Amino acid sequence: MQADTQPKQFPEGFYWGAATASYQVEGGIENNDWAKAAREGRVPVAGRSSDHYNRYEQDFDIAQELGHNAHRFSIEWARIEPEEGKFNEREIAHYRAVLQALHARGIKPYITLWHFTLPLWFSESGGFERNDSPEIFARYCAYVVEQLGDLCDSFSTMNEPSVLASNGWLRGTWPPFKRFALTDFISITNSGKSFEPKPEKGIGAVRVFFKVRKNLARAHNAAYVAIKQVKSDTDVSVVKHVILFEANWNPINKALAWFANWQWTHVFMKRVYKQCDSIGLNYYFYKKYGDTHVYEKTDMDWDIYPQGVYGGLNMLHRYGKPLFVSEAGIADARDVHRAAYIQTQVQAIWQAIEDGMDVRGHLYWSLLDNYEWALGYEKRFGLVEIDYETLERKVRPSAYVYKEICINNAL
Ligand code: BGC
């Protein structure tokens, strides 16, 4: 990678901003599978969170002040469809107001239609284990696009299907807490857990995992078709979490890395890429088999390797669609690594564009500190720090380093 001091200019119209997800920041959501799991003591309580549901204007003022021209957020399915087939117009009005608030500040919205949390009626009846889940999901997606499509032209159907399927159906750390014990040996990342789920017996557990993963791909494809029927000119994407698996010289390690990339990324992408107008990349992890290098760690205990975003983009580049970095970020409560992390990452994205990849934007995870799923509120990913007692917002110094990049459209 080039290490000169020339400014690294990005293409005109490049999108810079940050991302959030409904359940992680909005507060006040009680009718989804995570809220139920919290009531049962299996995951931390999200509660009022950062109250972004009521304070989004203040938060978008900060984003605007920080030079962002794009923002990714998700719609809470349980708010929109609290009962099967019954849609809540008041919540649609809320999200319309959110979109208008972004437009008023010159910020392009990227909507994620579903970011992990499911309405109770759906999760309790089997969720994505249901054979008809693709149709149910597509109906919800088409409804939202019909209602919001005049205010937003970029919709991602789902966030990180592989993460959801493996945490929910193999590792058992997320709803619906199904665990296949063998997986413990092959997990390379730790997203935390609040209790010890009992392993499901037998190979049947793995079969359910494969079924869910397939249903998620079918659900994306069905949603794509349904969305195009209500709004043919909208951009529909999937947000894919890519773990960059690499290897040293050893052929066994090379085979392992090939297999891991194929299982984690390509099995799903091959099923859906034809129904994608663009693809979002969420990048957090790098794993090089046979590598003995010791990396600095984030507060999640993840290796700090932001330049790996290049390899993540390269992995998705083969699908021939425009790409955007829909998430990439670091838990760093003391804000000592974040600025360098962002700069290195942005340099790697610049290099990817130089090398011919069609990358359109970068959305740092996250604008605000948020509910980090099974780990609750302790991990701090935000450009903006939240005091959960007072709900005071405080911009972290690294956010200003990112601001320079955003306003100059260059590093
Ligand atoms: C998810 C976010 C999460 C972040 C950090 C991503 O995998 O989309 O919801 O907070 O990673 O773990």
Boltz pocket constraint, residues with backbone or C-beta under 6 A from the ligand:
constraints:
  - pocket:
      binder: B
      contacts: [[A, 21], [A, 24], [A, 159], [A, 160], [A, 163], [A, 241], [A, 282], [A, 284], [A, 327], [A, 365], [A, 371], [A, 372], [A, 373]]
      max_distance: 6.0
